[in-house]
Amino acid sequence: MDPAGRFVTLINAPEPAPHLDLLCGLMCEAFDPSASVGGICRELDALTDGVTPSFEGVMASLFASGLFVGDVEQYHAVENSLLHRVLERRSGMPITLSVVAIEVARRLGVALYGVGLPGHFVVRDATREVYADPFGAGVLLDRAGLEAMWQRRTGAGGLQPAMLAPVAPRSIVLRILNNLRASLGADPDPIRGATLARLRAGFPELADEHDEHRRLMRHFN
């Protein structure tokens, strides 16, 4: 089974959900034949070297150190949504930098999860209400600090409790695909467009996009 087909099978499989390194890795393989799940996993393994196994340790090693940075100049570049390119370039957007944090932490036995704020993405320590912003140098935030940061970034106000719920891996990769859809635009090159269509068509909740998927696949029918 090719990477796109395996991805679709896994996102619709019964619990437990696959880890993000596998899901994001298959997405990368689908878009770029030079990518590999194995290579991504080895790179994530290597990032654990010398990291203190704690929430603070992960943030300090990966982000406060400047090892990974937020790409503010080309925020919507396709590369910022592809994990293998984020690992190569050491830069990305909030959600993919958060995936790096989640997967490195998992390897160290540190419990943290993603928080999908409207217009931004952060991580939270699963054992206490402490957040961190990987896109913002891994700065640690309490609830008040999180709300202040979010207001500065988005101009919005009033975080609701539902906005702070843990985001499951399946929802994280769908949000990454949403970003890719925006980055590729309405008329992407045929191969990338067809790949995007195949990946998104695997989500039953996107059934209303079937006409768009058929349009993107038109070169391959």
N, CA, C and O of each residue as an XYZ file, in Angstrom:
884
protein
N       0.847     -1.194      0.000
C       0.000      0.000      0.000
C       0.884      1.245      0.000
O       1.864      1.311      0.741
N       0.542      2.226     -0.824
C       1.348      3.430     -0.890
C       1.118      4.301      0.346
O       0.180      4.052      1.103
N       1.977      5.339      0.569
C       1.866      6.134      1.795
C       0.502      6.775      1.991
O      -0.016      6.786      3.107
N      -0.097      7.318      0.913
C      -1.404      7.969      1.055
C      -2.465      6.951      1.466
O      -3.304      7.238      2.320
N      -2.432      5.776      0.868
C      -3.394      4.751      1.222
C      -3.225      4.277      2.651
O      -4.208      4.062      3.359
N      -1.984      4.115      3.076
C      -1.735      3.692      4.463
C      -2.186      4.766      5.443
O      -2.749      4.455      6.493
N      -1.941      6.031      5.102
C      -2.378      7.145      5.946
C      -3.890      7.106      6.137
O      -4.379      7.210      7.262
N      -4.623      6.957      5.049
C      -6.082      6.941      5.127
C      -6.561      5.764      5.971
O      -7.500      5.905      6.754
N      -5.926      4.610      5.818
C      -6.312      3.446      6.621
C      -6.096      3.709      8.107
O      -6.942      3.369      8.934
N      -4.969      4.312      8.439
C      -4.633      4.521      9.854
C      -5.507      5.570     10.522
O      -5.866      5.414     11.689
N      -5.857      6.636      9.809
C      -6.653      7.679     10.467
C      -8.079      7.213     10.736
O      -8.790      7.812     11.543
N      -8.494      6.150     10.063
C      -9.840      5.625     10.284
C      -9.839      4.309     11.051
O     -10.873      3.652     11.173
N      -8.673      3.927     11.567
C      -8.568      2.694     12.333
C      -9.115      2.905     13.741
O      -9.139      4.037     14.224
N      -9.555      1.841     14.407
C     -10.013      1.953     15.792
C      -8.879      2.434     16.700
O      -7.701      2.358     16.353
N      -9.277      2.929     17.872
C      -8.274      3.337     18.859
C      -7.433      2.114     19.254
O      -7.922      0.991     19.135
N      -6.180      2.288     19.721
C      -5.536      3.583     19.932
C      -5.046      4.209     18.629
O      -4.691      3.517     17.675
N      -5.041      5.523     18.621
C      -4.619      6.248     17.431
C      -3.118      6.078     17.217
O      -2.365      5.992     18.186
N      -2.676      6.029     15.970
C      -1.236      5.991     15.690
C      -0.559      7.261     16.204
O      -1.191      8.307     16.355
N       0.734      7.142     16.468
C       1.483      8.312     16.917
C       1.675      9.297     15.773
O       1.588      8.943     14.597
N       1.937     10.532     16.149
C       2.082     11.595     15.160
C       3.287     11.408     14.258
O       3.255     11.827     13.101
N       4.355     10.785     14.758
C       5.513     10.596     13.880
C       5.145      9.735     12.679
O       5.597      9.996     11.564
N       4.324      8.707     12.902
C       3.904      7.847     11.799
C       2.937      8.568     10.861
O       3.117      8.536      9.644
N       1.915      9.215     11.418
C       0.936      9.901     10.571
C       1.577     11.021      9.761
O       1.355     11.125      8.555
N       2.363     11.850     10.416
C       3.019     12.947      9.697
C       4.063     12.413      8.725
O       4.267     12.979      7.651
N       4.723     11.320      9.105
C       5.703     10.732      8.211
C       5.082     10.208      6.932
O       5.632     10.404      5.848
N       3.941      9.545      7.046
C       3.252      9.056      5.849
C       2.774     10.215      4.982
O       2.824     10.142      3.754
N       2.315     11.275      5.621
C       1.913     12.464      4.871
C       3.106     13.007      4.088
O       2.974     13.373      2.920
N       4.272     13.058      4.736
C       5.473     13.548      4.059
C       5.851     12.633      2.895
O       6.181     13.117      1.812
N       5.806     11.325      3.106
C       6.135     10.387      2.030
C       5.196     10.555      0.838
O       5.615     10.442     -0.314
N       3.915     10.828      1.127
C       2.949     11.007      0.045
C       3.297     12.228     -0.808
O       3.146     12.196     -2.030
N       3.760     13.300     -0.171
C       4.082     14.529     -0.896
C       5.492     14.533     -1.471
O       5.751     15.199     -2.473
N       6.397     13.802     -0.849
C       7.805     13.878     -1.236
C       8.419     12.478     -1.175
O       8.637     11.964     -0.078
N       8.702     11.848     -2.306
C       9.258     10.491     -2.305
C      10.601     10.380     -1.594
O      11.007      9.279     -1.222
N      11.295     11.493     -1.399
C      12.581     11.427     -0.698
C      12.417     11.326      0.815
O      13.377     11.019      1.523
N      11.215     11.581      1.313
C      10.961     11.496      2.761
C      10.746     10.045      3.161
O      10.358      9.213      2.340
N      11.002      9.752      4.431
C      10.725      8.409      4.932
C      10.317      8.480      6.392
O      10.853      9.269      7.170
N       9.359      7.638      6.745
C       8.943      7.558      8.145
C      10.133      7.179      9.017
O      10.327      7.748     10.091
N      10.931      6.216      8.555
C      12.086      5.789      9.337
C      13.068      6.909      9.587
O      13.579      7.057     10.697
N      13.338      7.706      8.552
C      14.256      8.824      8.720
C      13.728      9.855      9.691
O      14.486     10.393     10.498
N      12.440     10.139      9.626
C      11.819     11.083     10.557
C      11.933     10.565     11.984
O      12.270     11.322     12.894
N      11.653      9.283     12.186
C      11.721      8.719     13.532
C      13.148      8.733     14.073
O      13.361      9.001     15.256
N      14.112      8.450     13.223
C      15.506      8.490     13.681
C      15.919      9.904     14.067
O      16.636     10.092     15.050
N      15.475     10.895     13.307
C      15.803     12.277     13.644
C      15.174     12.681     14.973
O      15.811     13.350     15.787
N      13.935     12.279     15.192
C      13.277     12.575     16.465
C      13.967     11.852     17.617
O      14.108     12.410     18.706
N      14.397     10.619     17.383
C      15.154      9.894     18.410
C      16.408     10.659     18.796
O      16.728     10.801     19.976
N      17.124     11.158     17.769
C      18.383     11.853     18.022
C      18.175     13.132     18.822
O      19.057     13.546     19.576
N      17.019     13.755     18.662
C      16.751     15.010     19.373
C      16.588     14.820     20.873
O      16.586     15.796     21.623
N      16.452     13.582     21.317
C      16.317     13.346     22.761
C      17.661     13.364     23.481
O      17.706     13.428     24.710
N      18.749     13.309     22.728
C      20.075     13.218     23.353
C      20.332     14.418     24.261
O      20.250     15.569     23.833
N      20.641     14.127     25.512
C      21.000     15.179     26.462
C      19.858     16.021     26.961
O      20.090     17.004     27.665
N      18.620     15.675     26.623
C      17.478     16.478     27.041
C      17.005     16.023     28.417
O      16.772     14.834     28.631
N      16.861     16.958     29.345
C      16.287     16.639     30.646
C      14.855     16.180     30.446
O      14.072     16.887     29.812
N      14.485     14.997     30.978
C      13.140     14.463     30.731
C      12.064     15.151     31.565
O      11.551     14.592     32.534
N      11.746     16.350     31.173
C      10.698     17.127     31.827
C      10.107     18.074     30.801
O      10.687     18.297     29.739
N       8.949     18.629     31.128
C       8.319     19.603     30.227
C       9.267     20.772     29.974
O       9.495     21.172     28.832
N       9.813     21.308     31.063
C      10.745     22.436     30.927
C      11.984     22.037     30.138
O      12.498     22.824     29.343
N      12.467     20.810     30.356
C      13.664     20.358     29.666
C      13.468     20.264     28.162
O      14.344     20.659     27.393
N      12.333     19.747     27.743
C      12.044     19.643     26.314
C      11.968     21.026     25.685
O      12.546     21.258     24.623
N      11.257     21.946     26.334
C      11.121     23.294     25.773
C      12.469     24.012     25.709
O      12.774     24.701     24.735
N      13.265     23.841     26.756
C      14.560     24.513     26.788
C      15.483     23.984     25.702
O      16.143     24.762     25.014
N      15.532     22.655     25.542
C      16.456     22.055     24.593
C      16.067     22.331     23.148
O      16.927     22.635     22.321
N      14.794     22.229     22.840
C      14.359     22.351     21.447
C      14.155     23.785     20.997
O      14.475     24.130     19.860
N      13.622     24.630     21.884
C      13.137     25.941     21.435
C      13.832     27.119     22.111
O      14.276     28.038     21.422
N      13.936     27.118     23.418
C      14.620     28.232     24.072
C      16.079     28.306     23.633
O      16.674     29.384     23.620
N      16.651     27.162     23.275
C      18.039     27.109     22.816
C      18.216     27.707     21.429
O      19.336     28.027     21.030
N      17.128     27.861     20.695
C      17.206     28.317     19.312
C      17.424     27.198     18.317
O      17.616     27.467     17.131
N      17.401     25.927     18.767
C      17.582     24.806     17.849
C      16.472     24.790     16.796
O      16.739     24.589     15.611
N      15.229     25.002     17.232
C      14.097     25.154     16.326
C      13.505     26.537     16.514
O      13.411     27.042     17.633
N      13.109     27.139     15.410
C      12.544     28.487     15.480
C      11.276     28.546     14.633
O      11.089     27.748     13.715
N      10.422     29.488     14.951
C       9.243     29.733     14.146
C       9.614     30.481     12.877
O      10.373     31.449     12.911
N       9.070     30.022     11.756
C       9.341     30.667     10.471
C       8.353     31.817     10.284
O       7.232     31.618      9.817
N       8.778     32.996     10.647
C       7.897     34.154     10.543
C       7.942     34.783      9.155
O       7.023     35.512      8.780
N       8.999     34.512      8.386
C       9.146     35.140      7.075
C       8.359     34.400      5.993
O       7.810     35.027      5.088
N       8.305     33.075      6.085
C       7.571     32.275      5.094
C       6.589     31.364      5.816
O       6.570     30.151      5.609
N       5.782     31.972      6.659
C       4.903     31.224      7.557
C       4.068     30.196      6.799
O       3.926     29.064      7.261
N       3.512     30.568      5.641
C       2.587     29.699      4.916
C       3.278     28.814      3.878
O       2.605     28.203      3.048
N       4.600     28.736      3.913
C       5.304     27.871      2.972
C       4.904     26.415      3.195
O       4.711     25.980      4.330
N       4.785     25.678      2.109
C       4.419     24.258      2.207
C       5.381     23.505      3.118
O       4.960     22.619      3.861
N       6.663     23.844      3.072
C       7.665     23.144      3.873
C       7.380     23.204      5.369
O       7.794     22.321      6.120
N       6.677     24.239      5.798
C       6.394     24.379      7.223
C       5.321     23.413      7.706
O       5.110     23.275      8.910
N       4.638     22.740      6.775
C       3.637     21.748      7.147
C       4.127     20.316      6.973
O       3.413     19.376      7.324
N       5.316     20.136      6.447
C       5.862     18.799      6.200
C       6.950     18.513      7.235
O       7.975     19.194      7.269
N       6.723     17.513      8.068
C       7.582     17.303      9.233
C       9.034     17.046      8.842
O       9.937     17.529      9.525
N       9.286     16.306      7.773
C      10.687     16.040      7.420
C      11.415     17.321      7.043
O      12.609     17.458      7.311
N      10.707     18.259      6.425
C      11.338     19.530      6.068
C      11.518     20.411      7.304
O      12.502     21.144      7.402
N      10.589     20.347      8.234
C      10.743     21.081      9.495
C      11.978     20.576     10.242
O      12.744     21.367     10.793
N      12.164     19.264     10.256
C      13.332     18.692     10.935
C      14.625     19.053     10.212
O      15.647     19.284     10.858
N      14.596     19.104      8.890
C      15.787     19.484      8.127
C      16.128     20.956      8.310
O      17.286     21.309      8.535
N      15.119     21.812      8.214
C      15.329     23.256      8.210
C      15.405     23.836      9.615
O      15.864     24.961      9.816
N      14.937     23.032     10.601
C      14.894     23.487     11.999
C      13.992     24.711     12.152
O      14.246     25.574     12.993
N      12.950     24.783     11.345
C      11.975     25.850     11.488
C      10.630     25.350     10.983
O      10.560     24.412     10.189
N       9.567     25.986     11.451
C       8.244     25.557     11.039
C       7.177     26.489     11.553
O       7.469     27.581     12.039
N       5.936     26.054     11.445
C       4.811     26.809     11.972
C       4.421     26.226     13.333
O       4.942     25.182     13.724
N       3.515     26.885     14.056
C       3.226     26.435     15.420
C       2.847     24.971     15.541
O       3.310     24.297     16.461
N       2.018     24.457     14.638
C       1.528     23.097     14.812
C       2.622     22.063     14.548
O       2.698     21.061     15.260
N       3.470     22.284     13.543
C       4.509     21.295     13.280
C       5.628     21.368     14.313
O       6.213     20.340     14.653
N       5.936     22.544     14.814
C       6.893     22.634     15.917
C       6.332     21.943     17.163
O       7.076     21.329     17.928
N       5.013     22.049     17.360
C       4.391     21.357     18.490
C       4.455     19.847     18.309
O       4.624     19.115     19.284
N       4.321     19.371     17.070
C       4.470     17.933     16.810
C       5.871     17.470     17.198
O       6.023     16.408     17.801
N       6.886     18.247     16.864
C       8.254     17.906     17.270
C       8.329     17.799     18.794
O       8.899     16.844     19.320
N       7.760     18.769     19.498
C       7.780     18.747     20.960
C       7.062     17.520     21.508
O       7.573     16.850     22.405
N       5.884     17.224     20.975
C       5.089     16.086     21.451
C       5.835     14.779     21.246
O       5.846     13.926     22.135
N       6.458     14.610     20.088
C       7.120     13.344     19.788
C       8.441     13.184     20.536
O       8.775     12.078     20.959
N       9.190     14.258     20.704
C      10.406     14.165     21.515
C      10.032     13.880     22.967
O      10.662     13.044     23.614
N       9.019     14.561     23.481
C       8.572     14.323     24.856
C       8.110     12.878     25.042
O       8.435     12.250     26.050
N       7.369     12.358     24.098
C       6.884     10.973     24.205
C       8.050     10.008     24.318
O       7.997      9.062     25.104
N       9.082     10.232     23.557
C      10.256      9.363     23.617
C      10.955      9.425     24.957
O      11.624      8.472     25.357
N      10.806     10.540     25.656
C      11.432     10.721     26.966
C      10.508     10.351     28.115
O      10.901     10.447     29.277
N       9.283      9.929     27.808
C       8.326      9.613     28.860
C       7.711     10.827     29.515
O       7.214     10.738     30.638
N       7.733     11.975     28.827
C       7.160     13.217     29.345
C       5.762     13.380     28.748
O       5.598     13.353     27.528
N       4.764     13.547     29.600
C       3.378     13.635     29.131
C       3.014     15.079     28.809
O       2.914     15.922     29.700
N       2.820     15.346     27.544
C       2.300     16.651     27.139
C       1.378     16.441     25.950
O       1.426     15.400     25.294
N       0.544     17.428     25.676
C      -0.386     17.295     24.558
C      -0.558     18.627     23.850
O      -0.218     19.684     24.381
N      -1.096     18.549     22.637
C      -1.322     19.737     21.843
C      -2.614     20.435     22.207
O      -3.593     19.791     22.584
N      -2.614     21.754     22.094
C      -3.789     22.590     22.347
C      -4.004     23.443     21.104
O      -3.175     24.286     20.761
N      -5.127     23.210     20.438
C      -5.391     23.886     19.167
C      -6.206     25.154     19.339
O      -7.415     25.158     19.108
N      -5.558     26.213     19.736
C      -6.246     27.502     19.851
C      -6.655     27.999     18.470
O      -5.980     27.688     17.488
N      -7.719     28.749     18.367
C      -8.035     29.374     17.078
C      -6.904     30.301     16.648
O      -6.583     31.260     17.350
N      -6.305     30.018     15.506
C      -5.247     30.875     14.995
C      -3.874     30.622     15.571
O      -2.930     31.330     15.221
N      -3.724     29.637     16.445
C      -2.408     29.335     17.007
C      -2.438     27.920     17.565
O      -3.507     27.329     17.716
N      -1.264     27.380     17.870
C      -1.166     26.026     18.412
C      -0.045     26.008     19.429
O       1.056     26.491     19.165
N      -0.334     25.444     20.605
C       0.643     25.368     21.681
C       0.602     23.966     22.266
O      -0.158     23.111     21.812
N       1.436     23.739     23.287
C       1.422     22.466     24.000
C       1.216     22.726     25.488
O       1.473     23.818     25.995
N       0.740     21.680     26.172
C       0.508     21.787     27.610
C       1.098     20.582     28.326
O       1.038     19.459     27.826
N       1.658     20.820     29.483
C       2.068     19.757     30.394
C       0.815     19.002     30.828
O      -0.120     19.609     31.350
N       0.786     17.691     30.618
C      -0.415     16.913     30.926
C      -0.637     16.743     32.420
O      -1.711     16.302     32.829
N       0.348     17.079     33.245
C       0.222     16.863     34.692
C      -0.146     18.121     35.464
O      -0.461     18.036     36.651
N      -0.116     19.279     34.829
C      -0.423     20.555     35.487
C      -0.715     21.590     34.424
O      -0.364     21.407     33.258
N      -1.358     22.680     34.823
C      -1.752     23.680     33.832
C      -0.603     24.642     33.553
O      -0.594     25.790     33.997
N       0.351     24.134     32.810
C       1.465     24.933     32.310
C       1.538     24.696     30.815
O       1.555     23.552     30.361
N       1.581     25.770     30.056
C       1.605     25.710     28.605
C       2.964     26.184     28.097
O       3.752     26.775     28.835
N       3.214     25.909     26.824
C       4.415     26.444     26.181
C       4.105     26.720     24.722
O       3.275     26.051     24.108
N       4.785     27.714     24.182
C       4.590     28.150     22.797
C       5.843     27.819     21.997
O       6.777     28.620     21.975
N       5.893     26.648     21.331
C       7.091     26.305     20.562
C       7.427     27.328     19.486
O       8.604     27.536     19.192
N       6.432     27.969     18.894
C       6.678     28.983     17.876
C       7.306     30.228     18.491
O       7.977     30.995     17.800
N       7.093     30.425     19.759
C       7.629     31.581     20.470
C       8.751     31.208     21.411
O       8.743     31.610     22.574
N       9.726     30.437     20.924
C      10.933     30.069     21.667
C      10.639     29.208     22.886
O      11.437     29.172     23.823
N       9.505     28.513     22.888
C       9.201     27.597     23.985
C       8.900     28.272     25.304
O       9.007     27.647     26.358
N       8.520     29.549     25.262
C       8.252     30.268     26.502
C       7.144     29.566     27.280
O       6.136     29.153     26.705
N       7.339     29.435     28.596
C       6.367     28.786     29.472
C       5.304     29.797     29.894
O       5.607     30.961     30.153
N       4.048     29.334     29.958
C       2.930     30.225     30.216
C       1.956     29.591     31.194
O       1.637     28.407     31.083
N       1.485     30.381     32.154
C       0.334     29.930     32.922
C      -0.925     30.313     32.153
O      -0.838     30.842     31.045
N      -2.090     30.052     32.730
C      -3.331     30.304     31.990
C      -3.456     31.785     31.610
O      -3.837     32.101     30.484
N      -3.141     32.683     32.530
C      -3.239     34.111     32.236
C      -2.237     34.514     31.155
O      -2.552     35.314     30.274
N      -1.034     33.958     31.230
C      -0.020     34.264     30.229
C      -0.400     33.737     28.856
O      -0.125     34.375     27.840
N      -1.036     32.560     28.829
C      -1.496     31.999     27.563
C      -2.527     32.914     26.916
O      -2.453     33.201     25.721
N      -3.487     33.369     27.710
C      -4.530     34.229     27.168
C      -3.950     35.541     26.661
O      -4.364     36.038     25.613
N      -2.994     36.107     27.395
C      -2.370     37.361     26.969
C      -1.599     37.169     25.662
O      -1.668     38.012     24.767
N      -0.858     36.049     25.555
C      -0.115     35.764     24.335
C      -1.061     35.606     23.155
O      -0.814     36.150     22.078
N      -2.142     34.863     23.356
C      -3.097     34.614     22.277
C      -3.754     35.911     21.817
O      -3.962     36.113     20.621
N      -4.077     36.779     22.751
C      -4.676     38.064     22.393
C      -3.709     38.911     21.581
O      -4.114     39.576     20.627
N      -2.436     38.892     21.951
C      -1.431     39.656     21.188
C      -1.310     39.123     19.768
O      -1.191     39.907     18.827
N      -1.339     37.817     19.595
C      -1.140     37.210     18.285
C      -2.358     37.341     17.388
O      -2.221     37.526     16.179
N      -3.551     37.246     17.967
C      -4.767     37.146     17.154
C      -5.656     38.375     17.230
O      -6.494     38.583     16.352
N      -5.489     39.190     18.260
C      -6.382     40.312     18.461
C      -7.712     39.910     19.040
O      -8.583     40.757     19.240
N      -7.889     38.618     19.317
C      -9.131     38.117     19.907
C      -9.004     38.089     21.424
O      -7.934     38.341     21.977
N     -10.090     37.786     22.072
C     -10.061     37.723     23.525
C     -11.048     36.717     24.053
O     -12.006     36.354     23.370
N     -10.822     36.270     25.252
C     -11.766     35.390     25.909
C     -11.631     33.935     25.516
O     -12.514     33.390     24.854
N     -10.524     33.285     25.918
C     -10.369     31.862     25.680
C     -11.455     31.090     26.428
O     -11.666     31.292     27.624
N     -12.134     30.210     25.709
C     -13.143     29.359     26.326
C     -12.535     28.022     26.717
O     -11.583     27.573     26.078
N     -13.064     27.371     27.759
C     -12.486     26.092     28.191
C     -12.357     25.075     27.064
O     -11.380     24.328     27.019
N     -13.329     25.033     26.150
C     -13.280     24.061     25.063
C     -12.070     24.273     24.158
O     -11.595     23.330     23.525
N     -11.573     25.507     24.096
C     -10.416     25.795     23.252
C      -9.131     25.194     23.808
O      -8.135     25.078     23.094
N      -9.154     24.811     25.085
C      -7.954     24.318     25.747
C      -7.928     22.799     25.866
O      -7.052     22.242     26.528
N      -8.880     22.129     25.232
C      -8.965     20.675     25.319
C      -7.805     20.029     24.564
O      -7.305     20.600     23.595
N      -7.374     18.847     24.997
C      -6.333     18.126     24.246
C      -6.797     17.831     22.818
O      -7.965     17.522     22.584
N      -5.873     17.931     21.880
C      -6.175     17.658     20.476
C      -5.603     16.292     20.114
O      -4.409     16.046     20.284
N      -6.456     15.412     19.616
C      -6.041     14.059     19.252
C      -5.167     14.078     18.003
O      -5.271     14.996     17.189
N      -4.304     13.070     17.842
C      -3.445     13.026     16.641
C      -4.212     13.150     15.338
O      -3.757     13.844     14.429
N      -5.355     12.503     15.218
C      -6.134     12.578     13.984
C      -6.527     14.023     13.676
O      -6.467     14.457     12.526
N      -6.929     14.764     14.709
C      -7.320     16.161     14.507
C      -6.122     17.041     14.203
O      -6.237     18.022     13.468
N      -4.976     16.694     14.765
C      -3.766     17.462     14.471
C      -3.387     17.323     13.007
O      -3.083     18.320     12.353
N      -3.400     16.093     12.477
C      -3.005     15.940     11.069
C      -4.044     16.555     10.134
O      -3.694     17.029      9.054
N      -5.312     16.554     10.533
C      -6.314     17.234      9.706
C      -6.048     18.735      9.687
O      -6.190     19.378      8.646
N      -5.667     19.290     10.819
C      -5.357     20.723     10.858
C      -4.126     21.034     10.003
O      -4.062     22.083      9.363
N      -3.152     20.124      9.995
C      -1.987     20.313      9.127
C      -2.407     20.264      7.666
O      -1.919     21.049      6.853
N      -3.307     19.353      7.329
C      -3.810     19.292      5.954
C      -4.590     20.552      5.587
O      -4.557     20.988      4.436
N      -5.284     21.132      6.549
C      -5.958     22.408      6.292
C      -4.933     23.486      5.951
O      -5.142     24.293      5.045
N      -3.824     23.489      6.688
C      -2.769     24.461      6.403
C      -2.176     24.222      5.014
O      -1.912     25.169      4.273
N      -1.967     22.947      4.667
C      -1.428     22.632      3.348
C      -2.383     23.075      2.243
O      -1.957     23.589      1.208
N      -3.644     22.876      2.468
C      -4.638     23.309      1.478
C      -4.525     24.807      1.230
O      -4.558     25.257      0.085
N      -4.390     25.580      2.311
C      -4.243     27.033      2.166
C      -2.921     27.388      1.491
O      -2.874     28.299      0.664
N      -1.844     26.675      1.836
C      -0.532     26.981      1.266
C      -0.471     26.663     -0.217
O       0.148     27.403     -0.981
N      -1.106     25.570     -0.638
C      -1.059     25.166     -2.040
C      -1.946     26.034     -2.917
O      -1.697     26.152     -4.116
N      -2.980     26.646     -2.340
C      -3.850     27.523     -3.091
C      -4.930     26.786     -3.848
O      -5.038     25.562     -3.775
N      -5.730     27.546     -4.577
C      -6.895     26.986     -5.265
C      -6.516     26.139     -6.467
O      -7.287     25.273     -6.881
N      -5.335     26.378     -7.036
C      -4.937     25.652     -8.242
C      -3.502     25.150     -8.097
O      -2.602     25.655     -8.769
N      -3.279     24.165     -7.231
C      -1.930     23.657     -7.001
C      -1.412     22.879     -8.202
O      -2.186     22.544     -9.099
N      -0.111     22.587     -8.232
C       0.385     21.759     -9.319
C      -0.313     20.397     -9.242
O      -0.710     19.971     -8.158
N      -0.464     19.719    -10.368
C      -1.316     18.526    -10.412
C      -0.940     17.425     -9.434
O      -1.820     16.813     -8.829
N       0.344     17.165     -9.268
C       0.746     16.056     -8.391
C       0.447     16.386     -6.937
O      -0.125     15.568     -6.216
N       0.831     17.579     -6.508
C       0.541     17.958     -5.125
C      -0.957     18.081     -4.885
O      -1.446     17.714     -3.816
N      -1.685     18.592     -5.863
C      -3.132     18.706     -5.717
C      -3.788     17.346     -5.566
O      -4.676     17.170     -4.732
N      -3.356     16.388     -6.368
C      -3.922     15.047     -6.290
C      -3.577     14.384     -4.963
O      -4.405     13.685     -4.379
N      -2.366     14.603     -4.492
C      -1.969     14.035     -3.199
C      -2.824     14.604     -2.074
O      -3.311     13.872     -1.212
N      -2.995     15.917     -2.098
C      -3.834     16.556     -1.079
C      -5.248     15.992     -1.128
O      -5.844     15.715     -0.087
N      -5.788     15.822     -2.334
C      -7.148     15.308     -2.478
C      -7.268     13.908     -1.896
O      -8.238     13.608     -1.201
N      -6.295     13.051     -2.172
C      -6.355     11.677     -1.645
C      -6.312     11.659     -0.122
O      -7.055     10.909      0.512
N      -5.455     12.473      0.460
C      -5.332     12.488      1.921
C      -6.594     13.035      2.577
O      -7.081     12.473      3.558
N      -7.124     14.129      2.036
C      -8.313     14.739      2.626
C      -9.560     13.888      2.389
O     -10.475     13.885      3.212
N      -9.597     13.172      1.278
C     -10.761     12.329      0.996
C     -10.896     11.194      2.000
O     -11.957     10.576      2.093
N      -9.848     10.913      2.744
C      -9.912      9.856      3.742
C     -10.659     10.231      5.000
O     -10.911      9.373      5.846
N     -11.022     11.504      5.144
C     -11.741     11.963      6.331
C     -13.229     12.053      5.996
O     -13.627     12.913      5.210
N     -14.056     11.184      6.574
C     -15.489     11.222      6.252
C     -16.131     12.576      6.507
O     -17.086     12.944      5.823
N     -15.625     13.319      7.478
C     -16.213     14.614      7.801
C     -15.965     15.656      6.710
O     -16.533     16.748      6.750
N     -15.113     15.317      5.734
C     -14.859     16.233      4.614
C     -15.609     15.809      3.354
O     -15.200     16.131      2.238
N     -16.700     15.089      3.543
C     -17.457     14.586      2.388
C     -17.943     15.703      1.479
O     -18.118     15.488      0.279
N     -18.165     16.897      2.033
C     -18.654     17.993      1.198
C     -17.578     18.521      0.247
O     -17.862     19.390     -0.577
N     -16.353     18.012      0.348
C     -15.276     18.421     -0.558
C     -15.135     17.481     -1.753
O     -14.189     17.619     -2.528
N     -16.049     16.534     -1.917
C     -15.879     15.535     -2.976
C     -15.723     16.159     -4.352
O     -14.916     15.683     -5.151
N     -16.472     17.207     -4.649
C     -16.339     17.862     -5.959
C     -14.948     18.453     -6.127
O     -14.350     18.356     -7.199
N     -14.430     19.069     -5.061
C     -13.071     19.619     -5.118
C     -12.053     18.497     -5.315
O     -11.113     18.636     -6.097
N     -12.243     17.381     -4.600
C     -11.308     16.267     -4.733
C     -11.296     15.740     -6.172
O     -10.235     15.449     -6.724
N     -12.480     15.622     -6.770
C     -12.544     15.146     -8.157
C     -11.837     16.119     -9.104
O     -11.173     15.704    -10.053
N     -11.987     17.413     -8.834
C     -11.305     18.405     -9.677
C      -9.793     18.271     -9.562
O      -9.086     18.343    -10.566
N      -9.292     18.078     -8.341
C      -7.845     17.965     -8.144
C      -7.299     16.665     -8.711
O      -6.123     16.588     -9.069
N      -8.142     15.642     -8.795
C      -7.700     14.352     -9.324
C      -7.920     14.244    -10.836
O      -7.658     13.191    -11.418
N      -8.397     15.314    -11.480
C      -8.838     15.197    -12.867
C      -7.712     14.772    -13.800
O      -7.970     14.128    -14.817
N      -6.460     15.121    -13.474
C      -5.331     14.781    -14.340
C      -4.970     13.297    -14.253
O      -4.205     12.787    -15.071
N      -5.526     12.620    -13.263
C      -5.125     11.232    -13.015
C      -6.269     10.258    -13.250
O      -6.158      9.082    -12.904
N      -7.370     10.730    -13.834
C      -8.523      9.879    -14.096
C      -8.432      9.242    -15.495
O      -9.323      8.489    -15.890
